[in-house]
């Protein structure tokens, strides 16, 4: 089978398209013919060994998120059947319950091999069915971006109708957060550095939008637009250069879900307002299989459609990663694996 591998050294220039034997499923395992993959910012970080020893070792199959069809089952498999479409879980060992070091550190696309292969063998406990109405590319966006947004707003955030939610940006996690927040009945304010992207976010259902480039002190502006006392929940993806403004935007007793560090991972921040205003700062790292299955039921019930920016062929992984790094996308970037006839 064809497979992308990162070889020799940690750099995007060391991505190679090669061959590996098709794996065989053992007891309790399933063989997936992969249909599609989607990219996350994390995939760029892995290529630079940005997670240190937790990134794994070489050679490594990159990219964490994908969807496949069950084409073979090992002895004892009962959760899935031949022909089912399933996503491999980003954290194969986190089936449910509280996070732990063991559950959070074994992840697809580094240190475990990822989804840029034509076939994958996975434990049946570590895959989950996808909503039937989604295309392969749409389904491939769910394991990280969608589940992270779901965990922030539902599992950990308990957002309810009438809550005011601030969302930063228009990448994959942010647009899923917008869709889930509206599904929950929240009032959504979205930030972007592009007026064109703000218009598209408003068309998707955002109630208000603000350009952070033309309004650099957006924390105060958001607070005012939320009625003067601030928003109930912030989906924080920027980190170093945005968290101070998020603290200005959130209400007393509100929650900031810290998901990403796109603007940097170091902080020089006054902590007094966190304490005196009793702000909850909640780190979010994707979620469990149980959370994925709850999210998938909601997506299927409401026929939610993930936002796809562009789909690349399997062979164009390097071009897709370069496009992700450019920041020009609105929504998810996907890759289409070869069809069965092409393998």
C-alpha positions, -999 to +999 in steps of 0.1 A: +000+000+000+011+036-005+019+056+026+034+090+034+063+088+058+084+114+076+119+101+073+155+109+084+148+143+101+119+164+114+111+187+085+083+190+060+110+185+034+115+149+046+080+138+037+081+109+013+055+088-005+065+052-001+052+016+003+044-006+033+027-040+035-010-039+041-015-046+078-037-075+090-062-071+118-056-092+149-081-102+176-104-073+184-090-052+155-105-040+122-088-031+089-098+002+075-095+013+039-090+050+044-112+073+024-102+108+034-081+128+058-083+163+072-055+186+084-050+204+118-024+229+129-011+202+150+001+183+119+025+212+111+038+212+147+045+175+145+067+179+114+090+201+134+090+177+164+072+205+182+060+182+210+095+170+219+097+133+229+059+131+228+061+136+190+075+101+186+103+087+164+110+083+127+098+070+104+063+083+111+031+084+092+017+119+096-018+134+100-041+125+128-077+128+114-094+106+088-123+083+080-122+048+066-144+018+056-142-014+075-130-040+050-118-068+073-125-077+110-104-098+133-116-125+157-140-113+184-150-079+168-186-069+177-188-031+177-185-026+139-192-046+108-179-049+072-188-018+052-192+005+082-177+040+079-157+049+110-132+074+123-101+062+141-100+081+174-073+107+178-065+093+213-071+056+208-069+048+245-093+074+258-126+057+255-143+076+283-139+090+318-114+115+330-082+123+311-049+108+322-013+110+311-015+076+294-047+086+276-036+120+264-001+112+252-007+083+228-021+101+197-024+094+160-001+113+137+026+113+164+038+094+184+015+068+168+013+064+130-014+086+115-039+083+087-019+091+055-019+054+045-042+035+022-051+010+050-049+011+088-055-016+114-071-003+146-086-018+178-124-019+174-127+000+206-107+029+191-130+037+162-165+053+161-192+055+135-198+087+116-231+103+107-246+088+075-253+122+058-217+133+058-194+130+028-161+112+034-142+145+036-167+160+060-165+129+082-127+131+083-129+166+100-145+152+132-118+135+153-099+166+164-114+199+153-151+190+159-145+171+191-123+198+205-151+224+200-177+200+214-156+193+245-151+231+250-187+240+247-206+209+258-185+184+278-166+210+298-184+243+291-220+234+296-231+262+273-269+267+274-295+287+255-290+324+258-253+323+267-230+347+250-200+330+233-169+346+218-151+326+192-117+336+178-109+330+141-125+310+113-104+278+113-117+243+118-122+244+156-136+279+155-163+272+128-173+240+146-176+260+178-198+285+159-221+257+146-223+239+180-229+272+199-258+281+176-271+245+179-271+251+217-290+283+214-262+307+223-255+342+210-222+342+191-196+369+185-168+359+162-134+375+156-114+376+124-087+396+108-106+395+075-138+413+068-146+388+040-142+359+065-164+377+090-191+380+063-190+343+057-191+336+094-222+358+098-238+339+069-231+307+088-251+320+118-228+342+139-248+370+155-220+396+155-185+399+141-154+420+149-122+426+130-093+423+155-069+441+131-090+473+130-100+469+166-069+458+184-085+464+219-113+441+210-117+428+246-135+460+256-155+461+224-167+426+228-177+433+264-198+462+253-215+442+225-223+415+250-243+439+271-217+455+292-208+427+316-189+404+291-194+371+274-201+338+293-176+317+273-145+324+252-131+299+227-095+309+229-072+297+201-046+324+200-028+321+233+001+344+240-012+375+222-049+371+227-055+358+262-053+392+279-080+406+256-101+375+263-099+382+300-113+417+293-141+402+272-153+375+296-178+382+324-172+377+361-175+340+367-171+332+330-151+305+313-122+307+288-116+275+270-079+275+261-076+254+229-047+267+209-016+288+210-014+301+175+001+334+185+026+319+209+028+297+240+044+320+265+026+345+288+033+377+305-001+382+320-015+398+351-033+370+370-051+393+394-082+396+372-085+358+369-087+355+407-107+386+416-132+380+388-133+343+394-127+334+358-124+297+349-095+290+326-100+255+312-075+237+290-091+216+263-073+186+246-097+171+221-118+144+239-128+108+244-145+083+222-177+086+244-176+124+237-171+117+199-201+094+199-223+120+217-212+147+192-218+124+162-254+118+174-260+155+177-245+162+142-267+134+127-298+146+145-294+182+133-277+173+100-249+197+107-225+202+077-188+207+085-173+236+065-147+224+040-124+250+024-106+228-001-099+191-009-066+179-022-057+145-037-038+121-015-006+127-034-007+164-027-001+163+010+028+188+009+007+213-011-021+209+014+002+215+044+017+246+027-019+259+022-027+252+059+004+271+069-006+301+048-037+307+069-058+315+039-084+288+046-119+292+059-128+259+075-111+226+070-085+214+045-090+178+034-073+151+014-091+125-006-076+090-005-076+068-037-108+050-044-110+012-042-107+009-080-074+029-079-057+007-052 
